[in-house]
């Protein structure tokens, strides 16, 4: 009886360790992975222009800071929007700061992906090497811009709250 338990337990452990690989590592037909997506320098440029530059937007910060720092006032026909920001009251549940935060970190995430996946692209000519370096420089500049916008916005919020 004891041997039967040991055999059953060892068989169960072996079965459980090796039987789930096909259930965990599923590759769907037609699935596009990063190796298939980023093959050429043109693919990197397409990702930069189509997915990263479209996320560069400063209207959220402009709108939020203009209201929160009293650059604009409440109009005579105001519908009541942003009343708490005009009074320098920043609710922890306010959507404006978290929207700015998420918007900038989405941009940073995309740039980090581009930089990581650029290692998959091999530039064969000097022109392609130059183009790849320009793409990476633009991406790093956009990432720096996003970090700068985050620091400027949240430093301004902290200074307004402390003042």
Phi and psi in radians as a Rosetta constraint file:
Dihedral C 1 N 2 CA 2 C 2 CIRCULARHARMONIC -1.162 0.35
Dihedral N 2 CA 2 C 2 N 3 CIRCULARHARMONIC -0.731 0.35
Dihedral C 2 N 3 CA 3 C 3 CIRCULARHARMONIC -1.126 0.35
Dihedral N 3 CA 3 C 3 N 4 CIRCULARHARMONIC -0.655 0.35
Dihedral C 3 N 4 CA 4 C 4 CIRCULARHARMONIC -1.090 0.35
Dihedral N 4 CA 4 C 4 N 5 CIRCULARHARMONIC -0.707 0.35
Dihedral C 4 N 5 CA 5 C 5 CIRCULARHARMONIC -1.126 0.35
Dihedral N 5 CA 5 C 5 N 6 CIRCULARHARMONIC -0.758 0.35
Dihedral C 5 N 6 CA 6 C 6 CIRCULARHARMONIC -1.124 0.35
Dihedral N 6 CA 6 C 6 N 7 CIRCULARHARMONIC -0.750 0.35
Dihedral C 6 N 7 CA 7 C 7 CIRCULARHARMONIC -1.152 0.35
Dihedral N 7 CA 7 C 7 N 8 CIRCULARHARMONIC -0.780 0.35
Dihedral C 7 N 8 CA 8 C 8 CIRCULARHARMONIC -1.091 0.35
Dihedral N 8 CA 8 C 8 N 9 CIRCULARHARMONIC -0.792 0.35
Dihedral C 8 N 9 CA 9 C 9 CIRCULARHARMONIC -1.144 0.35
Dihedral N 9 CA 9 C 9 N 10 CIRCULARHARMONIC -0.774 0.35
Dihedral C 9 N 10 CA 10 C 10 CIRCULARHARMONIC -1.166 0.35
Dihedral N 10 CA 10 C 10 N 11 CIRCULARHARMONIC -0.681 0.35
Dihedral C 10 N 11 CA 11 C 11 CIRCULARHARMONIC -1.117 0.35
Dihedral N 11 CA 11 C 11 N 12 CIRCULARHARMONIC -0.721 0.35
Dihedral C 11 N 12 CA 12 C 12 CIRCULARHARMONIC -1.112 0.35
Dihedral N 12 CA 12 C 12 N 13 CIRCULARHARMONIC -0.745 0.35
Dihedral C 12 N 13 CA 13 C 13 CIRCULARHARMONIC -1.126 0.35
Dihedral N 13 CA 13 C 13 N 14 CIRCULARHARMONIC -0.773 0.35
Dihedral C 13 N 14 CA 14 C 14 CIRCULARHARMONIC -1.094 0.35
Dihedral N 14 CA 14 C 14 N 15 CIRCULARHARMONIC -0.781 0.35
Dihedral C 14 N 15 CA 15 C 15 CIRCULARHARMONIC -1.094 0.35
Dihedral N 15 CA 15 C 15 N 16 CIRCULARHARMONIC -0.735 0.35
Dihedral C 15 N 16 CA 16 C 16 CIRCULARHARMONIC -1.255 0.35
Dihedral N 16 CA 16 C 16 N 17 CIRCULARHARMONIC -0.519 0.35
Dihedral C 16 N 17 CA 17 C 17 CIRCULARHARMONIC -1.336 0.35
Dihedral N 17 CA 17 C 17 N 18 CIRCULARHARMONIC -0.603 0.35
Dihedral C 17 N 18 CA 18 C 18 CIRCULARHARMONIC -1.877 0.35
Dihedral N 18 CA 18 C 18 N 19 CIRCULARHARMONIC -0.056 0.35
Dihedral C 18 N 19 CA 19 C 19 CIRCULARHARMONIC -1.613 0.35
Dihedral N 19 CA 19 C 19 N 20 CIRCULARHARMONIC -0.170 0.35
Dihedral C 19 N 20 CA 20 C 20 CIRCULARHARMONIC -1.763 0.35
Dihedral N 20 CA 20 C 20 N 21 CIRCULARHARMONIC -0.001 0.35
Dihedral C 20 N 21 CA 21 C 21 CIRCULARHARMONIC -1.050 0.35
Dihedral N 21 CA 21 C 21 N 22 CIRCULARHARMONIC -0.730 0.35
Dihedral C 21 N 22 CA 22 C 22 CIRCULARHARMONIC -1.259 0.35
Dihedral N 22 CA 22 C 22 N 23 CIRCULARHARMONIC -0.384 0.35
Dihedral C 22 N 23 CA 23 C 23 CIRCULARHARMONIC -1.443 0.35
Dihedral N 23 CA 23 C 23 N 24 CIRCULARHARMONIC -0.462 0.35
Dihedral C 23 N 24 CA 24 C 24 CIRCULARHARMONIC -1.580 0.35
Dihedral N 24 CA 24 C 24 N 25 CIRCULARHARMONIC -0.642 0.35
Dihedral C 24 N 25 CA 25 C 25 CIRCULARHARMONIC -1.774 0.35
Dihedral N 25 CA 25 C 25 N 26 CIRCULARHARMONIC 1.150 0.35
Dihedral C 25 N 26 CA 26 C 26 CIRCULARHARMONIC -1.500 0.35
Dihedral N 26 CA 26 C 26 N 27 CIRCULARHARMONIC 2.244 0.35
Dihedral C 26 N 27 CA 27 C 27 CIRCULARHARMONIC -2.080 0.35
Dihedral N 27 CA 27 C 27 N 28 CIRCULARHARMONIC 2.004 0.35
Dihedral C 27 N 28 CA 28 C 28 CIRCULARHARMONIC -1.343 0.35
Dihedral N 28 CA 28 C 28 N 29 CIRCULARHARMONIC 2.663 0.35
Dihedral C 28 N 29 CA 29 C 29 CIRCULARHARMONIC -1.140 0.35
Dihedral N 29 CA 29 C 29 N 30 CIRCULARHARMONIC 2.289 0.35
Dihedral C 29 N 30 CA 30 C 30 CIRCULARHARMONIC 1.456 0.35
Dihedral N 30 CA 30 C 30 N 31 CIRCULARHARMONIC 0.084 0.35
Dihedral C 30 N 31 CA 31 C 31 CIRCULARHARMONIC -1.211 0.35
Dihedral N 31 CA 31 C 31 N 32 CIRCULARHARMONIC 2.345 0.35
Dihedral C 31 N 32 CA 32 C 32 CIRCULARHARMONIC -1.843 0.35
Dihedral N 32 CA 32 C 32 N 33 CIRCULARHARMONIC 2.059 0.35
Dihedral C 32 N 33 CA 33 C 33 CIRCULARHARMONIC -1.716 0.35
Dihedral N 33 CA 33 C 33 N 34 CIRCULARHARMONIC 3.136 0.35
Dihedral C 33 N 34 CA 34 C 34 CIRCULARHARMONIC -1.167 0.35
Dihedral N 34 CA 34 C 34 N 35 CIRCULARHARMONIC -0.583 0.35
Dihedral C 34 N 35 CA 35 C 35 CIRCULARHARMONIC -1.142 0.35
Dihedral N 35 CA 35 C 35 N 36 CIRCULARHARMONIC -0.577 0.35
Dihedral C 35 N 36 CA 36 C 36 CIRCULARHARMONIC -1.438 0.35
Dihedral N 36 CA 36 C 36 N 37 CIRCULARHARMONIC -0.446 0.35
Dihedral C 36 N 37 CA 37 C 37 CIRCULARHARMONIC -1.391 0.35
Dihedral N 37 CA 37 C 37 N 38 CIRCULARHARMONIC -0.784 0.35
Dihedral C 37 N 38 CA 38 C 38 CIRCULARHARMONIC -1.869 0.35
Dihedral N 38 CA 38 C 38 N 39 CIRCULARHARMONIC 1.614 0.35
Dihedral C 38 N 39 CA 39 C 39 CIRCULARHARMONIC -1.971 0.35
Dihedral N 39 CA 39 C 39 N 40 CIRCULARHARMONIC -0.579 0.35
Dihedral C 39 N 40 CA 40 C 40 CIRCULARHARMONIC -2.212 0.35
Dihedral N 40 CA 40 C 40 N 41 CIRCULARHARMONIC 2.949 0.35
Dihedral C 40 N 41 CA 41 C 41 CIRCULARHARMONIC -1.135 0.35
Dihedral N 41 CA 41 C 41 N 42 CIRCULARHARMONIC -0.564 0.35
Dihedral C 41 N 42 CA 42 C 42 CIRCULARHARMONIC -1.106 0.35
Dihedral N 42 CA 42 C 42 N 43 CIRCULARHARMONIC -0.596 0.35
Dihedral C 42 N 43 CA 43 C 43 CIRCULARHARMONIC -1.140 0.35
Dihedral N 43 CA 43 C 43 N 44 CIRCULARHARMONIC -0.697 0.35
Dihedral C 43 N 44 CA 44 C 44 CIRCULARHARMONIC -1.112 0.35
Dihedral N 44 CA 44 C 44 N 45 CIRCULARHARMONIC -0.766 0.35
Dihedral C 44 N 45 CA 45 C 45 CIRCULARHARMONIC -1.099 0.35
Dihedral N 45 CA 45 C 45 N 46 CIRCULARHARMONIC -0.710 0.35
Dihedral C 45 N 46 CA 46 C 46 CIRCULARHARMONIC -1.092 0.35
Dihedral N 46 CA 46 C 46 N 47 CIRCULARHARMONIC -0.730 0.35
Dihedral C 46 N 47 CA 47 C 47 CIRCULARHARMONIC -1.158 0.35
Dihedral N 47 CA 47 C 47 N 48 CIRCULARHARMONIC -0.701 0.35
Dihedral C 47 N 48 CA 48 C 48 CIRCULARHARMONIC -1.119 0.35
Dihedral N 48 CA 48 C 48 N 49 CIRCULARHARMONIC -0.844 0.35
Dihedral C 48 N 49 CA 49 C 49 CIRCULARHARMONIC -1.307 0.35
Dihedral N 49 CA 49 C 49 N 50 CIRCULARHARMONIC -0.768 0.35
Dihedral C 49 N 50 CA 50 C 50 CIRCULARHARMONIC -1.427 0.35
Dihedral N 50 CA 50 C 50 N 51 CIRCULARHARMONIC -0.474 0.35
Dihedral C 50 N 51 CA 51 C 51 CIRCULARHARMONIC -2.058 0.35
Dihedral N 51 CA 51 C 51 N 52 CIRCULARHARMONIC -0.491 0.35
Dihedral C 51 N 52 CA 52 C 52 CIRCULARHARMONIC -1.652 0.35
Dihedral N 52 CA 52 C 52 N 53 CIRCULARHARMONIC -0.876 0.35
Dihedral C 52 N 53 CA 53 C 53 CIRCULARHARMONIC -1.105 0.35
Dihedral N 53 CA 53 C 53 N 54 CIRCULARHARMONIC -0.471 0.35
Dihedral C 53 N 54 CA 54 C 54 CIRCULARHARMONIC -1.236 0.35
Dihedral N 54 CA 54 C 54 N 55 CIRCULARHARMONIC -0.303 0.35
Dihedral C 54 N 55 CA 55 C 55 CIRCULARHARMONIC -1.602 0.35
Dihedral N 55 CA 55 C 55 N 56 CIRCULARHARMONIC -0.108 0.35
Dihedral C 55 N 56 CA 56 C 56 CIRCULARHARMONIC -1.414 0.35
Dihedral N 56 CA 56 C 56 N 57 CIRCULARHARMONIC 1.942 0.35
Dihedral C 56 N 57 CA 57 C 57 CIRCULARHARMONIC -2.696 0.35
Dihedral N 57 CA 57 C 57 N 58 CIRCULARHARMONIC 2.253 0.35
Dihedral C 57 N 58 CA 58 C 58 CIRCULARHARMONIC -1.976 0.35
Dihedral N 58 CA 58 C 58 N 59 CIRCULARHARMONIC 0.170 0.35
Dihedral C 58 N 59 CA 59 C 59 CIRCULARHARMONIC -1.182 0.35
Dihedral N 59 CA 59 C 59 N 60 CIRCULARHARMONIC -0.541 0.35
Dihedral C 59 N 60 CA 60 C 60 CIRCULARHARMONIC -1.122 0.35
Dihedral N 60 CA 60 C 60 N 61 CIRCULARHARMONIC -0.786 0.35
Dihedral C 60 N 61 CA 61 C 61 CIRCULARHARMONIC -1.178 0.35
Dihedral N 61 CA 61 C 61 N 62 CIRCULARHARMONIC -0.697 0.35
Dihedral C 61 N 62 CA 62 C 62 CIRCULARHARMONIC -1.106 0.35
Dihedral N 62 CA 62 C 62 N 63 CIRCULARHARMONIC -0.799 0.35
Dihedral C 62 N 63 CA 63 C 63 CIRCULARHARMONIC -1.113 0.35
Dihedral N 63 CA 63 C 63 N 64 CIRCULARHARMONIC -0.824 0.35
Dihedral C 63 N 64 CA 64 C 64 CIRCULARHARMONIC -1.133 0.35
Dihedral N 64 CA 64 C 64 N 65 CIRCULARHARMONIC -0.857 0.35
Dihedral C 64 N 65 CA 65 C 65 CIRCULARHARMONIC -1.220 0.35
Dihedral N 65 CA 65 C 65 N 66 CIRCULARHARMONIC -0.551 0.35
Dihedral C 65 N 66 CA 66 C 66 CIRCULARHARMONIC -1.163 0.35
Dihedral N 66 CA 66 C 66 N 67 CIRCULARHARMONIC -0.595 0.35
Dihedral C 66 N 67 CA 67 C 67 CIRCULARHARMONIC -1.418 0.35
Dihedral N 67 CA 67 C 67 N 68 CIRCULARHARMONIC -0.790 0.35
Dihedral C 67 N 68 CA 68 C 68 CIRCULARHARMONIC -1.242 0.35
Dihedral N 68 CA 68 C 68 N 69 CIRCULARHARMONIC -0.540 0.35
Dihedral C 68 N 69 CA 69 C 69 CIRCULARHARMONIC -1.667 0.35
Dihedral N 69 CA 69 C 69 N 70 CIRCULARHARMONIC 0.157 0.35
Dihedral C 69 N 70 CA 70 C 70 CIRCULARHARMONIC 1.190 0.35
Dihedral N 70 CA 70 C 70 N 71 CIRCULARHARMONIC 0.562 0.35
Dihedral C 70 N 71 CA 71 C 71 CIRCULARHARMONIC -1.308 0.35
Dihedral N 71 CA 71 C 71 N 72 CIRCULARHARMONIC -0.469 0.35
Dihedral C 71 N 72 CA 72 C 72 CIRCULARHARMONIC -2.138 0.35
Dihedral N 72 CA 72 C 72 N 73 CIRCULARHARMONIC 2.692 0.35
Dihedral C 72 N 73 CA 73 C 73 CIRCULARHARMONIC -1.944 0.35
Dihedral N 73 CA 73 C 73 N 74 CIRCULARHARMONIC 3.070 0.35
Dihedral C 73 N 74 CA 74 C 74 CIRCULARHARMONIC -1.367 0.35
Dihedral N 74 CA 74 C 74 N 75 CIRCULARHARMONIC 2.173 0.35
Dihedral C 74 N 75 CA 75 C 75 CIRCULARHARMONIC -1.313 0.35
Dihedral N 75 CA 75 C 75 N 76 CIRCULARHARMONIC 2.805 0.35
Dihedral C 75 N 76 CA 76 C 76 CIRCULARHARMONIC -1.152 0.35
Dihedral N 76 CA 76 C 76 N 77 CIRCULARHARMONIC -0.458 0.35
Dihedral C 76 N 77 CA 77 C 77 CIRCULARHARMONIC -1.931 0.35
Dihedral N 77 CA 77 C 77 N 78 CIRCULARHARMONIC 0.651 0.35
Dihedral C 77 N 78 CA 78 C 78 CIRCULARHARMONIC -1.181 0.35
Dihedral N 78 CA 78 C 78 N 79 CIRCULARHARMONIC 2.494 0.35
Dihedral C 78 N 79 CA 79 C 79 CIRCULARHARMONIC -1.568 0.35
Dihedral N 79 CA 79 C 79 N 80 CIRCULARHARMONIC 0.070 0.35
Dihedral C 79 N 80 CA 80 C 80 CIRCULARHARMONIC 1.693 0.35
Dihedral N 80 CA 80 C 80 N 81 CIRCULARHARMONIC 0.045 0.35
Dihedral C 80 N 81 CA 81 C 81 CIRCULARHARMONIC -1.299 0.35
Dihedral N 81 CA 81 C 81 N 82 CIRCULARHARMONIC 2.556 0.35
Dihedral C 81 N 82 CA 82 C 82 CIRCULARHARMONIC 1.061 0.35
Dihedral N 82 CA 82 C 82 N 83 CIRCULARHARMONIC 0.474 0.35
Dihedral C 82 N 83 CA 83 C 83 CIRCULARHARMONIC -1.098 0.35
Dihedral N 83 CA 83 C 83 N 84 CIRCULARHARMONIC -0.699 0.35
Dihedral C 83 N 84 CA 84 C 84 CIRCULARHARMONIC -1.201 0.35
Dihedral N 84 CA 84 C 84 N 85 CIRCULARHARMONIC -0.564 0.35
Dihedral C 84 N 85 CA 85 C 85 CIRCULARHARMONIC -1.253 0.35
Dihedral N 85 CA 85 C 85 N 86 CIRCULARHARMONIC -0.602 0.35
Dihedral C 85 N 86 CA 86 C 86 CIRCULARHARMONIC -1.155 0.35
Dihedral N 86 CA 86 C 86 N 87 CIRCULARHARMONIC -0.399 0.35
Dihedral C 86 N 87 CA 87 C 87 CIRCULARHARMONIC -1.683 0.35
Dihedral N 87 CA 87 C 87 N 88 CIRCULARHARMONIC 0.221 0.35
Dihedral C 87 N 88 CA 88 C 88 CIRCULARHARMONIC 1.063 0.35
Dihedral N 88 CA 88 C 88 N 89 CIRCULARHARMONIC 0.534 0.35
Dihedral C 88 N 89 CA 89 C 89 CIRCULARHARMONIC -1.849 0.35
Dihedral N 89 CA 89 C 89 N 90 CIRCULARHARMONIC 1.971 0.35
Dihedral C 89 N 90 CA 90 C 90 CIRCULARHARMONIC -1.891 0.35
Dihedral N 90 CA 90 C 90 N 91 CIRCULARHARMONIC 1.855 0.35
Dihedral C 90 N 91 CA 91 C 91 CIRCULARHARMONIC -1.308 0.35
Dihedral N 91 CA 91 C 91 N 92 CIRCULARHARMONIC 2.420 0.35
Dihedral C 91 N 92 CA 92 C 92 CIRCULARHARMONIC -1.029 0.35
Dihedral N 92 CA 92 C 92 N 93 CIRCULARHARMONIC -0.381 0.35
Dihedral C 92 N 93 CA 93 C 93 CIRCULARHARMONIC -1.645 0.35
Dihedral N 93 CA 93 C 93 N 94 CIRCULARHARMONIC 0.162 0.35
Dihedral C 93 N 94 CA 94 C 94 CIRCULARHARMONIC -1.103 0.35
Dihedral N 94 CA 94 C 94 N 95 CIRCULARHARMONIC 2.388 0.35
Dihedral C 94 N 95 CA 95 C 95 CIRCULARHARMONIC -1.424 0.35
Dihedral N 95 CA 95 C 95 N 96 CIRCULARHARMONIC -0.355 0.35
Dihedral C 95 N 96 CA 96 C 96 CIRCULARHARMONIC -1.127 0.35
Dihedral N 96 CA 96 C 96 N 97 CIRCULARHARMONIC -0.939 0.35
Dihedral C 96 N 97 CA 97 C 97 CIRCULARHARMONIC -1.110 0.35
Dihedral N 97 CA 97 C 97 N 98 CIRCULARHARMONIC -0.706 0.35
Dihedral C 97 N 98 CA 98 C 98 CIRCULARHARMONIC -1.197 0.35
Dihedral N 98 CA 98 C 98 N 99 CIRCULARHARMONIC -0.563 0.35
Dihedral C 98 N 99 CA 99 C 99 CIRCULARHARMONIC -1.139 0.35
Dihedral N 99 CA 99 C 99 N 100 CIRCULARHARMONIC -0.729 0.35
Dihedral C 99 N 100 CA 100 C 100 CIRCULARHARMONIC -1.098 0.35
Dihedral N 100 CA 100 C 100 N 101 CIRCULARHARMONIC -0.789 0.35
Dihedral C 100 N 101 CA 101 C 101 CIRCULARHARMONIC -1.029 0.35
Dihedral N 101 CA 101 C 101 N 102 CIRCULARHARMONIC -0.862 0.35
Dihedral C 101 N 102 CA 102 C 102 CIRCULARHARMONIC -1.161 0.35
Dihedral N 102 CA 102 C 102 N 103 CIRCULARHARMONIC -0.676 0.35
Dihedral C 102 N 103 CA 103 C 103 CIRCULARHARMONIC -1.089 0.35
Dihedral N 103 CA 103 C 103 N 104 CIRCULARHARMONIC -0.791 0.35
Dihedral C 103 N 104 CA 104 C 104 CIRCULARHARMONIC -1.241 0.35
Dihedral N 104 CA 104 C 104 N 105 CIRCULARHARMONIC -0.681 0.35
Dihedral C 104 N 105 CA 105 C 105 CIRCULARHARMONIC -1.283 0.35
Dihedral N 105 CA 105 C 105 N 106 CIRCULARHARMONIC -0.412 0.35
Dihedral C 105 N 106 CA 106 C 106 CIRCULARHARMONIC -1.158 0.35
Dihedral N 106 CA 106 C 106 N 107 CIRCULARHARMONIC -0.714 0.35
Dihedral C 106 N 107 CA 107 C 107 CIRCULARHARMONIC -1.114 0.35
Dihedral N 107 CA 107 C 107 N 108 CIRCULARHARMONIC -0.794 0.35
Dihedral C 107 N 108 CA 108 C 108 CIRCULARHARMONIC -1.078 0.35
Dihedral N 108 CA 108 C 108 N 109 CIRCULARHARMONIC -0.715 0.35
Dihedral C 108 N 109 CA 109 C 109 CIRCULARHARMONIC -1.067 0.35
Dihedral N 109 CA 109 C 109 N 110 CIRCULARHARMONIC -0.797 0.35
Dihedral C 109 N 110 CA 110 C 110 CIRCULARHARMONIC -1.115 0.35
Dihedral N 110 CA 110 C 110 N 111 CIRCULARHARMONIC -0.705 0.35
Dihedral C 110 N 111 CA 111 C 111 CIRCULARHARMONIC -1.133 0.35
Dihedral N 111 CA 111 C 111 N 112 CIRCULARHARMONIC -0.752 0.35
Dihedral C 111 N 112 CA 112 C 112 CIRCULARHARMONIC -1.070 0.35
Dihedral N 112 CA 112 C 112 N 113 CIRCULARHARMONIC -0.656 0.35
Dihedral C 112 N 113 CA 113 C 113 CIRCULARHARMONIC -1.125 0.35
Dihedral N 113 CA 113 C 113 N 114 CIRCULARHARMONIC -0.766 0.35
Dihedral C 113 N 114 CA 114 C 114 CIRCULARHARMONIC -1.055 0.35
Dihedral N 114 CA 114 C 114 N 115 CIRCULARHARMONIC -0.772 0.35
Dihedral C 114 N 115 CA 115 C 115 CIRCULARHARMONIC -1.127 0.35
Dihedral N 115 CA 115 C 115 N 116 CIRCULARHARMONIC -0.737 0.35
Dihedral C 115 N 116 CA 116 C 116 CIRCULARHARMONIC -1.122 0.35
Dihedral N 116 CA 116 C 116 N 117 CIRCULARHARMONIC -0.780 0.35
Dihedral C 116 N 117 CA 117 C 117 CIRCULARHARMONIC -1.387 0.35
Dihedral N 117 CA 117 C 117 N 118 CIRCULARHARMONIC -0.199 0.35
Dihedral C 117 N 118 CA 118 C 118 CIRCULARHARMONIC -1.167 0.35
Dihedral N 118 CA 118 C 118 N 119 CIRCULARHARMONIC -0.346 0.35
Dihedral C 118 N 119 CA 119 C 119 CIRCULARHARMONIC -1.187 0.35
Dihedral N 119 CA 119 C 119 N 120 CIRCULARHARMONIC -0.346 0.35
Dihedral C 119 N 120 CA 120 C 120 CIRCULARHARMONIC -1.369 0.35
Dihedral N 120 CA 120 C 120 N 121 CIRCULARHARMONIC -0.311 0.35
Dihedral C 120 N 121 CA 121 C 121 CIRCULARHARMONIC -1.672 0.35
Dihedral N 121 CA 121 C 121 N 122 CIRCULARHARMONIC 2.191 0.35
Dihedral C 121 N 122 CA 122 C 122 CIRCULARHARMONIC -1.831 0.35
Dihedral N 122 CA 122 C 122 N 123 CIRCULARHARMONIC 2.044 0.35
Dihedral C 122 N 123 CA 123 C 123 CIRCULARHARMONIC -1.468 0.35
Dihedral N 123 CA 123 C 123 N 124 CIRCULARHARMONIC 2.196 0.35
Dihedral C 123 N 124 CA 124 C 124 CIRCULARHARMONIC -1.692 0.35
Dihedral N 124 CA 124 C 124 N 125 CIRCULARHARMONIC -0.443 0.35
Dihedral C 124 N 125 CA 125 C 125 CIRCULARHARMONIC -2.006 0.35
Dihedral N 125 CA 125 C 125 N 126 CIRCULARHARMONIC 2.808 0.35
Dihedral C 125 N 126 CA 126 C 126 CIRCULARHARMONIC -1.046 0.35
Dihedral N 126 CA 126 C 126 N 127 CIRCULARHARMONIC -0.570 0.35
Dihedral C 126 N 127 CA 127 C 127 CIRCULARHARMONIC -1.142 0.35
Dihedral N 127 CA 127 C 127 N 128 CIRCULARHARMONIC -0.745 0.35
Dihedral C 127 N 128 CA 128 C 128 CIRCULARHARMONIC -1.162 0.35
Dihedral N 128 CA 128 C 128 N 129 CIRCULARHARMONIC -0.644 0.35
Dihedral C 128 N 129 CA 129 C 129 CIRCULARHARMONIC -1.082 0.35
Dihedral N 129 CA 129 C 129 N 130 CIRCULARHARMONIC -0.764 0.35
Dihedral C 129 N 130 CA 130 C 130 CIRCULARHARMONIC -1.124 0.35
Dihedral N 130 CA 130 C 130 N 131 CIRCULARHARMONIC -0.755 0.35
Dihedral C 130 N 131 CA 131 C 131 CIRCULARHARMONIC -1.110 0.35
Dihedral N 131 CA 131 C 131 N 132 CIRCULARHARMONIC -0.731 0.35
Dihedral C 131 N 132 CA 132 C 132 CIRCULARHARMONIC -1.109 0.35
Dihedral N 132 CA 132 C 132 N 133 CIRCULARHARMONIC -0.742 0.35
Dihedral C 132 N 133 CA 133 C 133 CIRCULARHARMONIC -1.121 0.35
Dihedral N 133 CA 133 C 133 N 134 CIRCULARHARMONIC -0.662 0.35
Dihedral C 133 N 134 CA 134 C 134 CIRCULARHARMONIC -1.136 0.35
Dihedral N 134 CA 134 C 134 N 135 CIRCULARHARMONIC -0.724 0.35
Dihedral C 134 N 135 CA 135 C 135 CIRCULARHARMONIC -1.077 0.35
Dihedral N 135 CA 135 C 135 N 136 CIRCULARHARMONIC -0.789 0.35
Dihedral C 135 N 136 CA 136 C 136 CIRCULARHARMONIC -1.151 0.35
Dihedral N 136 CA 136 C 136 N 137 CIRCULARHARMONIC -0.651 0.35
Dihedral C 136 N 137 CA 137 C 137 CIRCULARHARMONIC -1.144 0.35
Dihedral N 137 CA 137 C 137 N 138 CIRCULARHARMONIC -0.749 0.35
Dihedral C 137 N 138 CA 138 C 138 CIRCULARHARMONIC -1.092 0.35
Dihedral N 138 CA 138 C 138 N 139 CIRCULARHARMONIC -0.730 0.35
Dihedral C 138 N 139 CA 139 C 139 CIRCULARHARMONIC -1.124 0.35
Dihedral N 139 CA 139 C 139 N 140 CIRCULARHARMONIC -0.769 0.35
Dihedral C 139 N 140 CA 140 C 140 CIRCULARHARMONIC -1.149 0.35
Dihedral N 140 CA 140 C 140 N 141 CIRCULARHARMONIC -0.599 0.35
Dihedral C 140 N 141 CA 141 C 141 CIRCULARHARMONIC -1.159 0.35
Dihedral N 141 CA 141 C 141 N 142 CIRCULARHARMONIC -0.727 0.35
Dihedral C 141 N 142 CA 142 C 142 CIRCULARHARMONIC -1.140 0.35
Dihedral N 142 CA 142 C 142 N 143 CIRCULARHARMONIC -0.639 0.35
Dihedral C 142 N 143 CA 143 C 143 CIRCULARHARMONIC -1.142 0.35
Dihedral N 143 CA 143 C 143 N 144 CIRCULARHARMONIC -0.737 0.35
Dihedral C 143 N 144 CA 144 C 144 CIRCULARHARMONIC -1.103 0.35
Dihedral N 144 CA 144 C 144 N 145 CIRCULARHARMONIC -0.683 0.35
Dihedral C 144 N 145 CA 145 C 145 CIRCULARHARMONIC -1.067 0.35
Dihedral N 145 CA 145 C 145 N 146 CIRCULARHARMONIC -0.738 0.35
Dihedral C 145 N 146 CA 146 C 146 CIRCULARHARMONIC -1.132 0.35
Dihedral N 146 CA 146 C 146 N 147 CIRCULARHARMONIC -0.752 0.35
Dihedral C 146 N 147 CA 147 C 147 CIRCULARHARMONIC -1.124 0.35
Dihedral N 147 CA 147 C 147 N 148 CIRCULARHARMONIC -0.697 0.35
Dihedral C 147 N 148 CA 148 C 148 CIRCULARHARMONIC -1.123 0.35
Dihedral N 148 CA 148 C 148 N 149 CIRCULARHARMONIC -0.723 0.35
Dihedral C 148 N 149 CA 149 C 149 CIRCULARHARMONIC -1.105 0.35
Dihedral N 149 CA 149 C 149 N 150 CIRCULARHARMONIC -0.721 0.35
Dihedral C 149 N 150 CA 150 C 150 CIRCULARHARMONIC -1.085 0.35
Dihedral N 150 CA 150 C 150 N 151 CIRCULARHARMONIC -0.821 0.35
Dihedral C 150 N 151 CA 151 C 151 CIRCULARHARMONIC -1.115 0.35
Dihedral N 151 CA 151 C 151 N 152 CIRCULARHARMONIC -0.764 0.35
Dihedral C 151 N 152 CA 152 C 152 CIRCULARHARMONIC -1.131 0.35
Dihedral N 152 CA 152 C 152 N 153 CIRCULARHARMONIC -0.765 0.35
Dihedral C 152 N 153 CA 153 C 153 CIRCULARHARMONIC -1.151 0.35
Dihedral N 153 CA 153 C 153 N 154 CIRCULARHARMONIC -0.847 0.35
Dihedral C 153 N 154 CA 154 C 154 CIRCULARHARMONIC -1.381 0.35
Dihedral N 154 CA 154 C 154 N 155 CIRCULARHARMONIC -0.414 0.35
Dihedral C 154 N 155 CA 155 C 155 CIRCULARHARMONIC -1.194 0.35
Dihedral N 155 CA 155 C 155 N 156 CIRCULARHARMONIC -0.715 0.35
Dihedral C 155 N 156 CA 156 C 156 CIRCULARHARMONIC -1.105 0.35
Dihedral N 156 CA 156 C 156 N 157 CIRCULARHARMONIC -0.717 0.35
Dihedral C 156 N 157 CA 157 C 157 CIRCULARHARMONIC -1.084 0.35
Dihedral N 157 CA 157 C 157 N 158 CIRCULARHARMONIC -0.793 0.35
Dihedral C 157 N 158 CA 158 C 158 CIRCULARHARMONIC -1.093 0.35
Dihedral N 158 CA 158 C 158 N 159 CIRCULARHARMONIC -0.739 0.35
Dihedral C 158 N 159 CA 159 C 159 CIRCULARHARMONIC -1.157 0.35
Dihedral N 159 CA 159 C 159 N 160 CIRCULARHARMONIC -0.673 0.35
Dihedral C 159 N 160 CA 160 C 160 CIRCULARHARMONIC -1.178 0.35
Dihedral N 160 CA 160 C 160 N 161 CIRCULARHARMONIC -0.669 0.35
Dihedral C 160 N 161 CA 161 C 161 CIRCULARHARMONIC -1.213 0.35
Dihedral N 161 CA 161 C 161 N 162 CIRCULARHARMONIC -0.708 0.35
Dihedral C 161 N 162 CA 162 C 162 CIRCULARHARMONIC -1.298 0.35
Dihedral N 162 CA 162 C 162 N 163 CIRCULARHARMONIC -0.424 0.35
